[in-house]
Amino acid sequence: MPAFSSAEYSAILLSLKVSLAATVVSLPFGFLAAYLLSYGRFRGKLALDVLVNLPLTLPPVVIGYLLLILLGRHGWLGRTLASLGVPVLFTWKAAVIATAVVGFPLMVRAIRVGMEAIDPRLIQASRALGAGPLDCLLTVILPLSIRGLVAGSVLMFARGLGEFGATIIVAGNIPGVTQTIPLAIYDYASSPGGDPMALALCLVSIVLSVAVLLLHEQLGRRMTRLD
């Protein structure tokens, strides 16, 4: 395996940083979306369900282009952030946003599975004992949804390690700044003589993915023992 330079190590660390940041930022929103879709009774629930799951069916490049419009200087969010002096496009922050949007449906689905597995009688008993909706959410639903939260976080993190299409549109492919593992592999695969390094980075990506899946399996077993 060829020796890595600082550029390759930077791509590996940036992939981990972006995936972790996207997971942490998305977790509260993913929990809220899962709660509304699992227990909410309101008009527009179907529309919310479609909106949450839309990134699963859209090509990542389409998501990236829509984010580019939204975060650009003429987009309402881009103008707002620019007025606050917060640059986003073609920075690692843009990669975090793209990763969060693409992986969000996977997180919400996993959390919903955990929530919908909760015995409704526990929630009814909590409400009968005087717990309000917020108390019930924090003391019953949240603790019993931990397995779904962990599964959703792992899925989001793993998906983030492989994100390419949306990221390259909004963050670019700038070595040492926004170049993640998939973008570095793309660079080497399209360059003469770059195959050995592309294969080496593929191996790193496989090792990281396997490690994440093993961690998920280990955490799942420990939670099963605690139950």
N, C-alpha and C positions, 0 to 999 in steps of 0.2 A: 504494500500500500504506500503511495507517495506521501512524503512528509507534508503536513499542512503548514501554510504560512499564516501570518496574522489575519489575512483576509478571510481564510476559511474558518479560523477560530471565531472571528467576528460574526460570520454568518451563522455559525452554530449557536453562539451566545444570544444573538439577536432573535433567532427563532424561538429559543426558550423564553426570552424576555417578552416577546410579542404574544406568544401563546399564554403565558402566565397572566400578563396584564389583561388580555382579552377575557380570560376566564374570570378573573376577580371583578372586572368592571361589569360583566354580563350577569353574574350570579344573582344579585338582588333583583334585577329586572326579569331574569328568567324565572325566579321564584314567584314574583308577582304575577307574571303572565300565566304560569302554570296554575296558580291559585285561582285566578279569574276564570280560566278555562275549565277548571275542575269543579269549582263550587259556585261560580258566579251565575246569576240569573239576571240578564240584562239584554236589552236590544243591541244588536251589533256584535253579539258573541261569535256568530259564524264568520263575520267579517274579520274579527280579531284573530280567529283561528286560521283563516286563510292568509292573513298578513304575516302571522308568525311563521307559518310553514312555507311561505312563498320562496324564500331563499333555497329551499331544498329542490325546487323544480327549475328555478332560473339558472342559466349558465353563469358561473362566477364572473365572467367578463362583463355581462350585463349589469350585475350588481356593482362591479367596480366602476362602470361608466356612469351609472345613476349616482353613486357616491361622489364621483368626480364633479358632476353637475351640482350636487347639493353642497359640496365643500369648496367649490370654486369661488372665485371672486364675485361672480354674479349670483351665486346661490345664497339663499337667506341665511343658512347656517355658516357658510364661508364668510359672508360679510360680517356677521355677528362676531365670529371668532377673530377676524382681522381687526375689527374695531377694539377688541380686547388685547390685541397684540399677541395672539396665540396662533402661530403658523401650524398648519396641519398637513396640507398636501405635500407629498414627497418628503415626508418625515416618518419616523418610526411610529408616530401617533396615528398616521393614516393607515399603516399596516395593522395596528391594533383594532381600529374601527372596522376595517374590511374583514379581519378575522372574526371579530365579534358578531358581525352581521351574518356571515356565512355559517358560523357554527351555532348561532342562537337557537334554531329549530331543534337541533339535536339535544341541546341542554334542556329546553322546555319539555320535550317529549319524555326524557328520562325522569325529570322531576315530576311530571304528571303521572307517570307510572307509579312512582313512590306514593304520591298523594292519594291516588285512586285505590291503592291497596289498603289504606287505613280503614279500619272497621268504623262504619258510620255511627254505630252505637256509642263509641267513645266520644265522638263529637257531640252527639245528642245529650249524653250524660254531662258533658262539660257545660253545655248551654243550660241544661236543667238545673245545674248547681249554681247558676248565676253568672257564668263567664260571658262577657261580651264577645262580639266578633273578633276584636283585636286580641283579647286575652286567649280566646280559643285558638287563634292563629299561632300565637307565640308559645303557648304552653302545651298544645296538643298536636296541631298539624305540623309545625316546624320540627319539633323533636322526632316525630314519627316519619318525617320525610327525609331524614339525614341520608339514608341509603340512596334515594333518588338524587339528592343534591350532590353526593359524591360521584355517582355514575354520570350525571350531567356534566359535572366539572371535568371529569376525566375525558369524556367524549369531546367536549369543547377544546380541551388542551391538545388532545391527539389530532383533532381536525385542524387546529391552528398550525401544527407542525408541518402539515402538508399543503397549506393554503398557497395558491399561486395566482390564479386568474384575476381575482379582485385586487389583490395586493399590488401586482405589477402596474395596474391602471392608476391607482391613487397614490401609491408610494414610490413607484419607479423601481429601478434596479441599480441602486447606487452602492457600490462596494464600500463597506465600512459604515454605511449610514442606514440604508433600507434593504440591503441584500440579505435575504434569509436563505436557508438551505435550498429550498426548491428553486429560487431565483439563481443561486450560484450554480446549481446543477444545470439549469437551462443555459447559462452562459458557457459553461465548459462543454456541454454536449453540442453546442453550435459553433465551437471553436476548433480549428485544426489541432490535433494532439491533445485535446482536453478530455478524452475519454477516461484515462486512468483516474484523474481527479474527480470526474463526474461519478464514476463507480465508487470511489472512496466515500464521497458525500452521500451517495445512495446507501452505503453500508451504515454510515452514521445515522441516517434517518431511520433505517430499519431497526437498529439497536435502540434508539430512543423510543420508537413506537412500541417495540416489544417490552421495554422497561415500563412504559406507562401502562400497558395492558396487564403486565404481571402485578404492578402495584394495585391496579383496580381489582384484580382477582384476589389479592391478599387482603385488601381492605374489606371486600365483600365477605370473605370467609370469617374474618374477625367479627364483623357485625352480626353474622349468622350465629356465631358462638355466644355473643352477648344476648341475642334474642332468646 
